[in-house]
Amino acid sequence: MTVLSAITTTGCGSGVSETPRGDISGKVTFQETPVTDGTVNFFSGKTGIAAGAKLDSEGTFSIPDGIEIGTYTITITPPYVEEPPGLSPAESKPKEFKEIPEKYRSGETSGLTAEVKSGANHFEFDMVK
């Protein structure tokens, strides 16, 4: 019985990732005014890891489960807006999100990066025109 327990214990992982992770929180602003609708996205071109968090009514966000430590490219994207059923694209007018300039919506042009370290990480991203 003891041998079986030892084999079972050895063969089972604890379920906890051994890769160091960092908890993420922060705030997104546009010209120092909180952006309250959208998503902040973290992407590592090196590892392929991606994570995102919705912005709240104060422009803050968090990824409480964290992400692996490393350098991430940051993008800020507007929320997905569904078109009402039955309308053609010409009839529907998507909501404009002037507080999220186009350049911040792509990893190639945003210019925003974050170095995630083990433990708590807080980032502030202020977008400008």
Secondary structure as the mmCIF struct_conf table of DSSP 4:
data_model
#
loop_
_struct_conf.conf_type_id
_struct_conf.id
_struct_conf.beg_label_comp_id
_struct_conf.beg_label_asym_id
_struct_conf.beg_label_seq_id
_struct_conf.end_label_comp_id
_struct_conf.end_label_asym_id
_struct_conf.end_label_seq_id
HELX_RH_AL_P HELX_RH_AL_P1 THR A 2 GLY A 11
BEND BEND1 CYS A 12 CYS A 12
BEND BEND2 GLY A 15 GLY A 15
BEND BEND3 THR A 19 THR A 19
STRN STRN1 ARG A 21 PHE A 30
TURN_TY1_P TURN_TY1_P1 GLN A 31 GLU A 32
STRN STRN2 THR A 33 PRO A 34
BEND BEND4 ASP A 37 GLY A 38
STRN STRN3 THR A 39 PHE A 43
TURN_TY1_P TURN_TY1_P2 GLY A 45 THR A 47
STRN STRN4 ALA A 50 LYS A 54
TURN_TY1_P TURN_TY1_P3 SER A 57 GLU A 58
BEND BEND5 GLY A 59 GLY A 59
STRN STRN5 THR A 60 GLU A 68
BEND BEND6 ILE A 69 ILE A 69
STRN STRN6 GLY A 70 THR A 77
HELX_LH_PP_P HELX_LH_PP_P1 PRO A 78 TYR A 80
HELX_LH_PP_P HELX_LH_PP_P2 GLU A 82 PRO A 84
TURN_TY1_P TURN_TY1_P4 PRO A 85 GLY A 86
TURN_TY1_P TURN_TY1_P5 PRO A 89 GLU A 91
HELX_LH_PP_P HELX_LH_PP_P3 PRO A 94 GLU A 96
TURN_TY1_P TURN_TY1_P6 LYS A 98 GLU A 99
BEND BEND7 ILE A 100 ILE A 100
HELX_RH_3T_P HELX_RH_3T_P1 GLU A 102 ARG A 105
BEND BEND8 SER A 106 SER A 106
TURN_TY1_P TURN_TY1_P7 GLY A 107 THR A 109
STRN STRN7 LEU A 112 VAL A 116
BEND BEND9 SER A 118 SER A 118
STRN STRN8 GLY A 119 MET A 127
#
